[in-house]
Amino acid sequence: MAKLKCVIFDMDGTLVDSESVHDECFQRVFKKYGAEVSHEELVLWNGIGVPGLLEKLEEVTGSRDEAQKWLDESLVDLERQLLTVGFPTFEGAKKLLAFCKQQGLIVGLATSSLKEWGKVVVSKTGIDSYFDFMFFGDDVKNMKPAPDVYLLAARQADATPEECLVFEDSQVGVEAAARAGLPVVQILRGQPKSELATDYIESFEEAKILIEKKLQPEKS
């Protein structure tokens, strides 16, 4: 078994508590136009990126133009939230990132968020300095659940799949990492459990314990 070399994190819903704000923005738009989409359905939209959201909204509205209008309104609302209130990181996120750096691990970010937006989020939340590299949705041809962003991250780290460990929250993100051949830990937090994950955790304290185990030398 190869020693752990690189830890790769998803952003929204994994490190940054932004998906609940996303949901609130969408629900305000749905209420405005008299549409109903359940919270359970919105959870399944997590991690699919802007093109995926547009497709989902088109299913709701029946019109590409109307879907684009709803998406634009929700994103304007989301940007207002980020710039005025900000998004919090989940409890223990910064502590875990610092621990990974202290252990000499390569730390990467792999998100479906577009670069212009994602860079503002990591900067506003104060986590940008922890990463050795960051890849965004517009850095690859195909967004999650395609494996592209994780394949790119592993190449950047010059690491084999066995030397990597991914932390994801959404089923879409877990699928992307698994399709890239990388072991992936799902942080549940109310998300539907993915059968493709190699481990499941509820907190970053559990993540730290898992990383510590993977850093221990093998017994002969």
C-alpha positions, -999 to +999 in steps of 0.1 A: +000+000+000+015+034-011+020+061+015-004+090+014+011+119-006-017+142-016-051+152-001-077+167-025-107+186-013-140+196-029-150+231-020-188+237-017-204+216+009-171+200+019-149+228+031-172+258+027-208+259+040-222+275+008-247+249-004-273+258+022-270+294+009-273+281-027-305+264-017-320+295+000-313+316-032-329+290-054-359+287-031-364+325-033-364+323-071-388+293-071-412+312-047-411+343-069-422+323-100-445+299-083-424+268-087-419+240-062-386+220-058-380+201-026-350+204-005-343+167-011-342+173-049-319+204-044-295+182-025-291+161-056-281+192-076-250+198-054-217+196-072-231+196-108-217+230-117-234+258-137-241+238-169-257+211-148-278+236-129-290+252-161-302+217-173-320+211-141-337+245-142-347+239-178-365+207-166-384+228-141-392+257-164-396+240-197-376+268-214-339+273-218-343+311-218-364+310-186-339+286-170-311+310-177-331+339-162-338+320-130-302+309-128-289+345-133-312+358-106-301+331-081-264+337-088-268+375-083-285+368-050-257+343-041-230+368-050-247+394-028-246+369+001-210+362-004-199+398-006-220+411+023-222+382+047-196+357+034-197+319+036-184+301+067-161+271+066-173+240+083-161+234+118-126+220+118-119+227+081-090+252+086-076+230+114-076+200+091-060+219+062-033+232+086-027+196+099-023+183+063+003+210+056+021+202+088+024+166+078+041+176+045+011+165+024+003+181-010-031+198-005-053+204-035-087+218-043-109+203-071-143+220-075-169+224-102-173+261-093-160+284-120-126+300-114-137+336-112-162+327-085-142+300-067-112+322-062-133+348-045-149+321-022-115+307-011-101+341-006-131+354+014-131+323+036-093+326+042-084+291+030-066+299-002-031+299+014-034+262+023-035+249-012-006+239-034-029+239-064-066+247-072-086+235-101-120+248-111-148+238-134-136+258-163-101+242-161-115+210-176-136+200-205-161+180-185-173+188-150-182+164-122-194+136-123-168+133-151-134+124-136-115+152-154-108+176-125-095+147-103-074+133-130-059+168-135-053+171-097-035+138-095-013+147-124-005+180-108+005+163-076+026+138-095+009+111-074-005+077-081-042+071-073-031+051-042-011+081-030-041+103-031-072+108-008-102+128-018-128+144+005-162+150-011-198+155+001-220+151-029-229+119-048-218+137-080-184+145-065-178+111-051-186+096-085-161+119-102-133+109-078-141+072-081-142+074-119-107+089-117-096+058-097-090+078-065-100+067-030-127+090-018-141+098+016-177+111+017-186+136+043-222+129+048-238+159+065-273+148+054-262+139+019-274+106+003-248+079+008-228+070-023-218+034-027-187+045-046-171+060-015-143+041+002-150+056+036-177+077+053-173+104+079-195+130+097-168+155+108-133+167+101-121+153+134-129+119+119-110+130+087-079+138+108-080+103+124-083+087+090-054+107+075-032+099+106-039+062+100-029+065+063+004+082+073+014+054+096+042+032+083+031-003+073+039-030+098+063-056+084 
